[in-house]
Amino acid sequence: MENQAPDPVENSGHPRDRPLGGRLVVVTGGTRGVGAGIAKAFVEAGAEVVTCARRPPEDPVEGTEFVPVDLRDPEAVRAFFGGLSRLDVLVNNAGGSPFRRLTDADAERHARVVELNLIAPLTASLAAYEHLKRSRGAVVMIGSVSGDRPSPGTAAYGAAKAGLESLARSMAVEWAPEVRVNTLVVGMVRTELSHLHYGGDDGIEAVGRTVPLGRLADPADVGAAAVFLASDAAAYISGASLLVHGGGERPAFLDAATANKET
């Protein structure tokens, strides 16, 4: 990538429909799933959007520029952010984990999950800091409900997301008042990979019925929340964790108990 920002993305409509008009946004892992939904939401909000990941997207989000970056390579991350002429918003979205019980892998394998979900966002945030300080910008961490509850099968991922939320709160204090830092605590989202976690359509629909709002989130739901936290509408919000989980999970004991059942 050359040492200049991408050309502005053309947008139309009332300025209130483009709350991030003219701002440059980087979305890590913004090539598919939740990340693509976030990138699309920022484009629709008028931003210039750069996505980065190890591999190029099969179906690029219209209006974005892609740059290949291995986010677990600190030197590559620093080179990428050093090649930008400016930056207004960093969305640390890259992450994830396969289903893997703790005893099914050694500590080094689990550590790679922590590296991707916690260390990589820290590396990216530090590399972006000087840009964000100059622009009085914002960082949005993409956390998970797995960081706030037991996460069997993805324990290292849950631990990393808990750490990410704590990191964001500390970062918000250290980097204030120039840079705002917040976390989206995301629940279950329906993406092209949902079948790996929940099974086929029947499984996905059944899991959706366990959510108070009756469905899994759409990537656009997460994108809209990210745009809000990055916008001037959230100018006094920093160090916060915004739950995007459709109301959470119905307590299991309510279904197990034999008292207070509706007849």
N, C-alpha and C positions, 0 to 999 in steps of 0.2 A: 504493500500500500504506500502511495506517495505521501509526503509530509504535508498533506492538506486535507481539509474536510471534504466529504462528498458534496456534489452539487445539490442544491436545495430540491426537495421533492415538491412537485406542483400540487397545490391543494386549492379548493374553492370553498365557499360558504362563509357564513358569518364568523367573525373572530372568536365569538364565544364557543363556536363549534371546533375551534382550533386552538385549544388552550396551551399547546406547546409549539405553536408556529415558530419556525426559525431555529429551534433548539436542536442540538445534536445529541442523540441518544445511542448508547451502546447496549445491546442485549446479548449477554453471553448465552450460548446454547439456544439461540433464537431461530433455529432452522426447522423445528418440528414441534408438535405437541403444544405444551403450555408456552414454550418459548416463542413459537410462531404466532400463537394467539396474542402474546404480549407485543411482539414486534408489529403485528397488524394494527393493534389498538393505538400504538404510538404514531404510526403512519397516518391513521385516520384523525389523530389529534393534531396533525400538522407538523410533526417532527421529522427531521432527517434521521434515519435509522440505519445503524450499522450492526449487523449480526456477526458473531464469530463462533466457531466450533472447529473441531478437528477435520470434519468432512463437509463438503458443500451440500446444500439442501437438494433433495430430489425435486421438490416443488417449492421454489423460492417464493417468499412473500413479496408481492408486488410493491415497489416503492422502497425496497431496502437494498443495501449493498452488503455483500458477504465478504469476509476476510478470513482465511483459514488460520486458526490459532489453536495450539494445544494448551489449554488453560492450566495443565499441570506442569508446564515448562515455564519457570519464572522468567527466564531470559526472553523467551518468545512473547510472553505477556507484556513485559516492560518495553520491548521493541514495538509492539502493536500500539500501546498507548502513547509511546514517545513519537510515533508517526502521525498522531492526530494533531491538528492545529488548535483544536478546542474541544471541549466536552461539557455538556450541561447535565446529563443524567446517565448514571450507570445502573443497569439492572442485572444483578448477579443471579441468573436463572440456571446456569449449567449445573447439572448434578444428576442424581439418580442412583439406583442400586438394584441388582438382581435379588431375587429371593434366595437367601442363603442363611441357614441356621448357624449359630456361632461355632458349634463343634464340627461343622462341615468344611471349615477352612482354617488356615493358620492366621495368626495375628497380622502378618504382613499383608495378606489378602484383604482383610478387613480395614487395614490402615489405608489402603488405596481408596476405599470408599470415603473415609474421613478426609483424605487429601483432596478429592474432587469436590466434596460438598462443604468443606470448611476452609481448608488452606487455600484452595484456588480462589474463592471469593475474597479472602483476605489479601492475597497477592494482587488480584485485579484492582481492589479498592486502593491499595497503597500506590500502585502504578498510576491510577487515575487521579490521585489526590490533588496534585498541583493544578491540573486542569479544572477540577471541580471547585477548588478554593478560589480560583480567579473568577469563575462564572457564578459563584455562590449557588452551586448546584446541589444535586440530590443523589443519594444512593438508595436503591430499593433492593433489599434482600428477599429472595423467594425461599421462604421457610416452609415448614410442613407441620401438620398436626402430629406427625410421628415424633417430633421433638418434645411434645408435651404429654405423651402417653406411652405405655409400653409398645414396642415395635418388634414383636417376635418375627423372625425371618429377615428382618432388615434392621437389626439392632445397631450396627455401626452407623447406618444412615440416620436413624433416629437420634443417636448421640451427637452426630455431626450437626444436625439441624437444631438441636438444643443449643449447641455451642454457637451456631451462627446467629441465633436470636440474641444470645448474651453478648456476642461480639458487636452486633449492631447497636445495642444499648450503650455499650462503652464507647464505641466509635462516635455515636451521636453526641456524647458529652465532650470527648476530646477534640472533635472537629467543629464544634459550635463556636461562633454563630455562622461561620461561612458555609458549612456543608450540613445539610439535613440527612439523617440516616434512619430508615424505617424498615420494618419487616412485614411481608405478607405471609401469614400463617395459613397455608393452603390445605384444604381437605382433598377429597377424592375428585379427580378430574377425568372426564371421558376424552381420551385421545386415541390415536391409531394403535397404541400399545396397551390399551385397557384390557384386552383379552388375556394378556400375560399375567395380570394380577387377579382378574375377576372371572375369567372364562369367557364364553360366547355371549351373545346378546341376552340370553335368558339370565345368565349370571350377572351381567352388568345391570340389567333392569332390577333384579332382585336386590343387589347391593344398593342401588339408587333408592329403593323403597325404605332402606334403613335410615336415610337422611331426612331430617324434619321437613325440608323443602321438597322432598320427593324425587330428587334426581341427583346425579353427579354434576359437578360444575362443568361448564364449557370453558375451553381456553379463553374465550372472549370475556368471561366473567372475571378471570384473573387479570387479563389485560386492562379492563376498565378500572379495576382497583389500583393497578400499578400506575396508570396514567394519573389517577386522582392524587396518589401520594407524591408523584413527581411534579404536580402542577402547583400554581400559586394558590389554588383553593386549599392546599394543605400547608400553607406557608408557616403556620405555627405548630405543625406536627413534626416532632422529631423524637427518636428513641421509642417509638410506639410499635406495637404489634397488632396488626389488623387481621382479624379472623375472617377468612373467606372459605367457609366450610358448610354453608347451607343450614346452619343451626347445630352442627356437631353430630354427635352420635347418641342415639337413644340409650339410656343406661340399661344394661342387660338384665339387671335385677328386676326391672319393671315387668319384663316379659316372663321371667322365671317365677315371680311371686304369685301365690294363689289368692291373695287378698286384693280388694279394691278393683276387681275385674268388672268391666262393663258387661251387663247381661243383655 
